[in-house]
């Protein structure tokens, strides 16, 4: 009866003070009258009557029976005939779990064990949690786990088993049923022999992807590349202005030959000078050698 909070349908002793109008404790309160109301019902006289604790304490106790406590909300009033004393009121909610029903660590700072009745105890972990001996009851046990989880022998019942996994997952022999199988994968995925059915096959890939022989039909083929790309490259090369490369063109480069054909050239006292496209910057000079028998130039020698 000392449990806390008060428990439904269990006898309970409520302890309370009685005050006067000034808030002082009232001792030896006369003609006490205690009444109880269950779940908001009419107040009725209690089986027992309140009595004062010790001598002149102003504190009183009232023993309530299990029947009187059989409610979710138990309200008790204790009236007194002492002049100026106020009626004492106590309200108890029995739906709250009692402290003794809660689990506490068996050793401070460590875990909790649960007994067969669902209460806290030490040394018997198996009732509702994990134990090596009784683990199969509702969790994971090497011998009985097949009932609803993972077992090497009966795993096929609803999960992954090396022999029966083909029912819905991955099996080396029957994998083709709905996933990946080396022999039958061509049904909808990748197979070395029948890959052409819907994906990439070395022989039949030309149907809609990449094939070395028919690649030219839609993309890049070594034989047909010139039909488009080579011509575009040649066109761009021929239309490129020589001033874009002349500054770095070597003496015997195609760019220098083009400069000599289209740019400014002059004979400067026996030196043939070739200028860049601006007509001012000297690009190359050649020494002019003359011979009376050859009119008027015998040869042009490359200079700096």
C-alpha positions as CSV (number, residue, x, y, z in Angstrom):
1,X,0.0,0.0,0.0
2,X,3.1,2.2,0.0
3,X,3.4,2.1,-3.8
4,X,3.5,5.3,-5.8
5,X,1.6,6.5,-7.8
6,X,-1.6,5.0,-6.4
7,X,-2.6,1.8,-8.1
8,X,-6.0,1.1,-9.5
9,X,-8.0,-1.5,-7.6
10,X,-5.4,-1.7,-4.9
11,X,-5.8,-0.5,-1.3
12,X,-3.9,2.7,-0.7
13,X,-3.1,5.0,2.3
14,X,-3.3,8.7,1.4
15,X,-1.5,11.2,3.7
16,X,-2.4,14.8,3.8
17,X,-2.5,18.0,5.9
18,X,-5.5,20.0,7.2
19,X,-5.1,23.7,7.2
20,X,-7.0,26.6,8.8
21,X,-7.9,29.9,7.1
22,X,-4.4,31.3,7.8
23,X,-2.6,28.3,6.3
24,X,-1.6,26.8,9.6
25,X,-1.9,23.1,10.3
26,X,-4.9,22.1,12.3
27,X,-4.2,19.6,15.1
28,X,-6.8,17.3,16.6
29,X,-9.4,18.1,13.9
30,X,-12.8,17.2,15.3
31,X,-15.6,15.1,13.7
32,X,-13.7,14.1,10.6
33,X,-15.8,13.0,7.7
34,X,-14.1,11.5,4.6
35,X,-15.8,10.8,1.3
36,X,-14.7,9.4,-2.0
37,X,-15.7,10.0,-5.7
38,X,-14.7,7.6,-8.4
39,X,-14.3,8.9,-12.0
40,X,-16.4,12.0,-11.3
41,X,-19.2,10.1,-9.5
42,X,-21.1,11.2,-6.4
43,X,-19.1,11.5,-3.2
44,X,-19.9,8.7,-0.7
45,X,-18.7,8.0,2.8
46,X,-15.4,6.1,2.9
47,X,-15.2,2.7,4.6
48,X,-12.5,4.0,7.0
49,X,-12.1,7.4,8.6
50,X,-9.1,9.7,8.6
51,X,-6.9,9.9,11.6
52,X,-4.1,12.3,12.7
53,X,-0.5,11.1,12.6
54,X,1.5,11.1,15.8
55,X,0.6,13.8,18.4
56,X,-0.7,17.2,17.3
57,X,1.1,17.0,13.9
58,X,-1.7,18.4,11.7
59,X,-1.0,15.6,9.3
60,X,-3.7,12.9,8.7
61,X,-4.0,9.6,6.9
62,X,-6.9,7.8,5.3
63,X,-6.9,4.1,4.3
64,X,-8.8,3.6,1.1
65,X,-10.0,0.1,0.2
66,X,-9.3,-1.6,-3.2
67,X,-12.9,-1.0,-4.2
68,X,-12.6,2.7,-3.4
69,X,-9.4,2.8,-5.5
70,X,-11.0,0.9,-8.5
71,X,-11.2,4.0,-10.8
72,X,-8.9,6.0,-13.1
73,X,-9.5,9.1,-11.1
74,X,-10.1,8.8,-7.3
75,X,-11.0,12.1,-5.5
76,X,-11.2,12.2,-1.7
77,X,-12.4,15.1,0.6
78,X,-12.0,15.1,4.4
79,X,-14.2,17.6,6.2
80,X,-13.9,18.6,9.9
81,X,-16.1,20.3,12.5
82,X,-13.2,22.3,13.9
83,X,-13.9,26.0,13.5
84,X,-11.9,27.7,10.7
85,X,-10.5,24.4,9.4
86,X,-10.6,23.9,5.6
87,X,-11.7,20.7,3.9
88,X,-8.7,18.6,2.7
89,X,-8.8,17.5,-0.9
90,X,-6.8,14.7,-2.5
91,X,-7.0,13.6,-6.2
92,X,-5.2,10.4,-7.4
93,X,-4.7,9.2,-11.0
94,X,-4.3,5.5,-11.0
95,X,-3.6,5.0,-14.7
96,X,0.1,6.1,-14.2
97,X,2.6,3.2,-14.0
98,X,4.0,2.7,-10.6
99,X,7.7,3.2,-9.9
100,X,8.0,-0.4,-8.8
101,X,6.7,-1.5,-12.2
102,X,9.5,0.2,-14.0
103,X,12.8,-1.5,-14.8
104,X,15.9,-0.3,-13.1
105,X,19.6,-1.2,-13.8
106,X,20.5,-4.3,-11.8
107,X,23.9,-2.6,-11.3
108,X,24.4,1.1,-11.6
109,X,25.5,2.0,-15.1
110,X,24.7,-1.4,-16.6
111,X,21.9,-3.0,-18.5
112,X,18.5,-4.3,-17.2
113,X,17.2,-7.9,-17.2
114,X,13.5,-8.8,-17.4
115,X,11.9,-11.7,-15.5
116,X,9.2,-14.1,-16.8
117,X,6.4,-11.8,-15.6
118,X,7.8,-8.8,-17.5
119,X,9.4,-7.2,-14.4
120,X,12.9,-6.2,-13.7
121,X,15.4,-8.8,-12.4
122,X,19.0,-9.7,-12.5
123,X,20.6,-12.6,-14.2
124,X,17.8,-13.8,-16.6
125,X,18.0,-12.0,-19.8
126,X,16.1,-14.6,-21.8
127,X,12.5,-13.8,-21.0
128,X,12.0,-10.9,-23.4
129,X,15.4,-10.1,-24.9
130,X,18.5,-11.9,-26.1
131,X,20.1,-15.0,-24.5
132,X,22.2,-17.7,-26.1
133,X,20.0,-20.5,-24.7
134,X,16.5,-19.2,-25.3
135,X,17.1,-16.8,-28.2
136,X,15.1,-18.9,-30.6
137,X,11.9,-18.0,-28.7
138,X,11.3,-14.8,-30.6
139,X,14.5,-13.5,-32.1
140,X,17.7,-15.0,-33.7
141,X,18.8,-18.6,-32.9
142,X,21.2,-20.7,-34.9
143,X,19.0,-23.7,-34.7
144,X,15.5,-22.3,-34.9
145,X,16.0,-19.0,-36.8
146,X,14.4,-20.6,-39.9
147,X,11.0,-20.1,-38.3
148,X,10.9,-16.5,-39.5
149,X,14.4,-15.2,-40.3
150,X,17.7,-16.6,-41.6
151,X,18.6,-20.3,-41.4
152,X,21.2,-22.0,-43.6
153,X,19.0,-25.1,-44.0
154,X,15.6,-23.6,-44.4
155,X,16.5,-20.2,-45.7
156,X,14.6,-20.9,-48.9
157,X,11.2,-20.7,-47.1
158,X,11.1,-16.9,-47.6
159,X,14.5,-15.4,-48.2
160,X,17.8,-16.4,-49.7
161,X,18.9,-20.0,-50.0
162,X,21.7,-21.2,-52.2
163,X,19.6,-24.1,-53.5
164,X,16.1,-22.6,-53.7
165,X,16.9,-18.9,-54.1
166,X,15.8,-19.1,-57.7
167,X,12.2,-18.9,-56.6
168,X,12.4,-15.1,-56.4
169,X,16.0,-14.0,-56.4
170,X,19.5,-15.1,-57.5
171,X,20.3,-18.8,-58.3
172,X,23.3,-19.9,-60.4
173,X,21.2,-22.5,-62.2
174,X,17.8,-20.9,-62.6
175,X,18.8,-17.2,-62.5
176,X,17.3,-16.7,-65.9
177,X,13.8,-16.9,-64.4
178,X,13.8,-13.2,-63.6
179,X,17.2,-11.8,-63.2
180,X,20.8,-12.6,-64.5
181,X,21.8,-16.0,-65.8
182,X,24.9,-16.6,-67.9
183,X,23.1,-18.9,-70.3
184,X,19.7,-17.3,-70.5
185,X,20.5,-13.6,-69.7
186,X,19.7,-12.8,-73.3
187,X,16.0,-12.7,-72.5
188,X,16.3,-9.2,-71.3
189,X,19.9,-8.3,-70.4
190,X,23.5,-9.1,-71.4
191,X,24.6,-12.5,-72.8
192,X,27.8,-13.1,-74.8
193,X,26.0,-15.4,-77.3
194,X,22.6,-13.8,-77.7
195,X,23.4,-10.2,-76.7
196,X,22.0,-9.0,-80.0
197,X,18.5,-9.8,-78.9
198,X,18.1,-6.4,-77.2
199,X,21.5,-4.9,-76.2
200,X,25.1,-5.0,-77.5
201,X,26.4,-8.0,-79.6
202,X,29.6,-7.8,-81.6
203,X,28.0,-9.3,-84.7
204,X,24.5,-7.8,-84.6
205,X,25.1,-4.5,-82.8
206,X,24.7,-2.7,-86.1
207,X,21.0,-3.0,-85.8
208,X,20.8,0.0,-83.6
209,X,24.1,0.7,-81.9
210,X,27.8,0.5,-82.8
211,X,29.1,-2.0,-85.4
212,X,32.6,-1.8,-87.0
213,X,31.3,-2.7,-90.5
214,X,28.1,-0.5,-90.6
215,X,29.2,2.2,-88.3
216,X,29.3,4.7,-91.2
217,X,25.6,4.5,-91.6
218,X,24.9,6.8,-88.7
219,X,28.2,7.7,-87.0
220,X,32.0,7.4,-87.5
221,X,33.4,4.7,-89.9
222,X,37.1,4.5,-90.9
223,X,36.2,4.1,-94.6
224,X,33.4,6.6,-94.8
225,X,34.8,9.3,-92.5
226,X,36.2,11.3,-95.5
227,X,32.8,11.8,-96.9
228,X,32.1,14.4,-94.4
229,X,34.8,15.1,-91.8
230,X,37.8,15.0,-94.1
231,X,36.2,17.5,-96.5
232,X,35.3,19.9,-93.7
233,X,38.9,19.7,-92.4
234,X,40.3,20.5,-95.8
235,X,37.9,23.4,-96.3
236,X,38.8,24.9,-93.0
237,X,42.5,24.5,-93.7
238,X,42.3,26.2,-97.1
239,X,40.3,29.1,-95.7
240,X,42.5,29.8,-92.7
241,X,44.3,33.2,-92.9
242,X,48.1,32.8,-93.0
243,X,48.5,35.6,-90.4
244,X,47.3,33.1,-87.8
245,X,50.4,31.0,-88.0
246,X,53.1,33.1,-89.7
247,X,54.8,34.2,-86.5
248,X,55.8,30.7,-85.6
249,X,56.1,29.1,-89.1
250,X,59.4,27.4,-89.8
251,X,61.5,28.3,-92.8
252,X,60.6,25.3,-94.8
253,X,56.9,25.1,-93.7
254,X,53.9,25.3,-95.9
255,X,53.0,28.6,-94.3
256,X,56.3,30.1,-95.5
257,X,55.8,28.8,-99.0
258,X,52.3,30.5,-99.0
259,X,53.8,33.8,-97.8
260,X,56.3,33.8,-100.6
261,X,53.5,33.1,-103.1
262,X,51.0,35.7,-101.9
263,X,52.9,38.2,-99.7
264,X,55.3,41.1,-100.3
265,X,58.7,40.2,-101.8
266,X,61.6,42.5,-102.8
267,X,65.2,42.4,-104.1
268,X,67.2,44.3,-101.5
269,X,70.7,44.7,-103.1
270,X,71.2,41.0,-103.8
271,X,69.0,39.7,-101.0
272,X,65.4,38.5,-101.7
273,X,63.2,39.4,-98.8
274,X,59.8,37.8,-98.0
275,X,57.5,39.8,-95.7
276,X,54.6,38.7,-93.6
277,X,51.0,39.6,-94.3
278,X,51.4,43.1,-92.7
279,X,53.9,43.9,-95.5
280,X,56.4,45.3,-92.9
281,X,57.6,42.4,-90.8
282,X,60.5,40.5,-92.5
283,X,59.7,36.8,-92.4
284,X,62.6,35.3,-94.5
285,X,65.5,36.5,-96.7
286,X,67.4,34.7,-99.5
287,X,70.8,35.6,-101.0
288,X,70.5,36.2,-104.7
289,X,73.4,34.7,-106.8
290,X,73.7,36.0,-110.4
291,X,75.5,34.5,-113.4
292,X,76.0,36.3,-116.7
293,X,75.0,33.1,-118.5
294,X,71.7,32.9,-116.6
295,X,69.4,35.8,-116.9
296,X,68.8,37.3,-114.5
297,X,68.9,34.9,-111.4
298,X,71.0,31.8,-111.0
299,X,69.6,30.6,-107.7
300,X,67.9,31.7,-104.4
301,X,69.6,30.6,-101.2
302,X,67.6,30.5,-98.0
303,X,68.7,33.0,-95.4
304,X,67.6,34.0,-91.9
